[in-house]
């Protein structure tokens, strides 16, 4: 027999399309009948493809090391991925339908996640209960806190590992759905890519070689498995590949390599640091909430002025707005300790937990927090009372941080009365008593202090006699020319973030920004016996030019700060004086008088507008606006940027992908079901799994021609030749063949035409002819031939629509969706008719009456 | 040229012995029990008949095929058209291609029923009443201008058509099988005619109108028919036994449930149609199905397709329905209405659950 005409239009990949391209020694005729040796059911395929997917996803997960710290998280991830992959393989092996396979894998994912994370809080350790959901919510909140507040590598807490496991499990299902039922193994790489994007954007060293190699290997395995088991690949025939294959492979590979190597050279920003250069992608946005330490670096690097806060203070010194403090320096990563147990409600009256001797100054500050959104309230230190807040706020006696669990600082207008001891160098010099007024936790030196930190402390403090001297020495050391202020250096050096190891790196590199300087000073101070903590907030801002009248205090300049002013500074405790702020960061903030040594008193280095230093400048602004009544704005809870947003976003993306895929998924599932090939009579597969396949029997099903016909009709619908109800099969097939969709009857589309004809005949015979006892011809080959012809003759747009949004599926959905409307329409029409009849009858009656 | 009444076709006297008046008490079916033909032979025979007809009548293959269909479906054919388009020629050719008895009746107002059915005559020698069969005792009866005869005569013929038997003086005589009446009718010249009432038209399985031939055919006709009657060249290509076997084959054609449902659906649709005063009768549906079976057989199939039903639906149904006044005055033809009704009936309602969608798709597209 002759060879099939080959349509050289290399679109489409995967086994579905492969039939059009035939080698010289195969495809005996236009319509191949009979089942080849590989149509024998799943065999090893489910296991192999699942193994390949599991390897690929697990390999990809390797690259997450560095996003998550250590390797402890890998075990649950591996368990999840393997369980889901096994579920996929098992379901496919027993011959479950496409959607059932995916749904079953989903169920397996939920079970294993429940088992791993909520064993205590679920039914039998497997079945999720309402308690599980509560715990889940807690873990997700924790994960989102981690994402928002921590820097990579983050500690693998239960929340983030749960999210990771769930995502990777979903990726397994997605990759599987793409590779197997949708027959697009090449596209399944997208799922793996989605995982790789995370380390690529977060880790400074990007994906890493191991992760990349493992991903590539897994991907290659998926491709190989799909190719090997594809229904009509010629890989199995053992034919030697032509040189064309090899050449194409070589060219493609070389081209990809060349692009990968040379393109980054041409584009700036690829070769160093994370992408885009030096700034982390922060797709969730809205994290101007100054969640301590990490977002701080991002805020500083952020060129926009988000989270603008305006304030007016009666203070004569530059005002630092302080949100929160960090005082625990052990652990992998430093974060504020909320001390929820000791917090007190009602910031209207705040008392510090320590005594102050000597003079204090009292100031009033009014703050309008605008769009700045954070659970912590920025206030000047040390607040005595805060009024005008909306929502429930609590304060911590130890740190005086004001926090709310229910509301945020967004759109708050409040007035803060603050006190500060009058601190002078002289009073500091006298504060030599051992600190007793503070809890031990501020004195504790963590156990894991690196050597370089200890060495530095010893060196720096050498020759000093009192705590004040030591503090000054540390500040001087950090402000020395050896240290440079840089927002980018920590990112590029890989020590952006916080923690002891970061500190060590910083002391080596001697370049960083306020977080590093502040934490260095705090830790060094503790090593020298001075209680310390890191305050996070805003450096003094710029004048807006307006003047605001403060109740009973006269008119003062209004200042504004925004994300770029985010700052961290150390506070050191001196007995009798309380917590005293220092400013070790060069070129940021304002060095207080007491922290200035006489020698460089005039050398207040600052990057601020000079007049900031003169806050009492008699600038009577043109518009002295009265202070906005704080209570008036109390209603503004504002759009609380939920920390769960990003999770919902991710879920929405997955859902959107599934929705976008679902017409095709449904379509190919329907097709596969219709064309399901039963085993050839000679092979006894049923005996093996008879208990699972009671309703299966030898040979194609009795209604195979009907199913094939339905498939043909749907194919035609997809390609713009929908059947009509009053059309006989023969007329429909004549119309299909006559339309341009199937091409010319002679030549290249001969097979398609012949297949349509033969399918029509089969269907007619089945439907209208005498009932036949023997089985029908398998239709898959003929359907494939028709499909190839239809695809070949359709323009790409039509082909895309037919493949991705097949009208046969979408219009059916539309029909279902339109049902309520039709119902309403029908009833309205009925009512109209009835009304019309009634009116007519009334009219006739009236006429008749009139005539009388 | 031809005698006015009861003139049997004179070319084939040798076969007249096939004609016999069998008493109704006989075994029926003319003695030979017809055997089913195998498909090849059936096809071959039908091809022979059709090509013979087409040789005589140029460009009327459809009419010829329909005539053969009616013959094989054991129906009767009404050919209705203006004079001179070959109505009679078609009937005669069909009769001539089959080796069977043919009689022709030219209907006139003074034709009596006994001329059609036959009459008992007193035989002087045997001193018995002897039945002299009328013109209807033939395999194919050509009734020319049937609307010219009186109603009484028409109904005498129509009784024979329905019953396939003749009753004279209390004795029933079985007619030969196959038996087919091909009547012609002239719709133009209505002066002094007795148009067939609906009830009688219903007995004809199909009505066809010949229509004018197309240009080429007409030219060819002028060429070939100049000197001699083309009829003279026609000789029988199948025997009556063959035809009986073909009829038996047609009877064996399988009709699926779906086709029955489809046929009934068409019938009901005609009855429900607002444009029709009278829809298709159950008998007409039976005849529709029989004609469809014959069509299927002629197409070489042993089962009926909806296409077969559709193919014959116009010819079978159009002459039985009566148009509503409004429809008639708005210019609808029965054929057109049947066509539109058939095109609106779902072919297989159970197989296509979403008919409305497809309909709407089609209409919108």
Interface residues (C-beta under 8 A of the other chain):
Chain A: X706 X710 X717 X720 X722 X723 X724 X725 X726 X727 X728 X729 X730 X731 X764 X765 X767 X768 X769 X770 X811 X812 X815
Chain B: X254 X256 X258 X259 X301 X302 X303 X304 X305 X306 X307 X310 X342 X343 X344 X345 X346 X347 X348 X349 X351 X352 X354 X355 X356 X357 X358 X359 X361 X362 X365
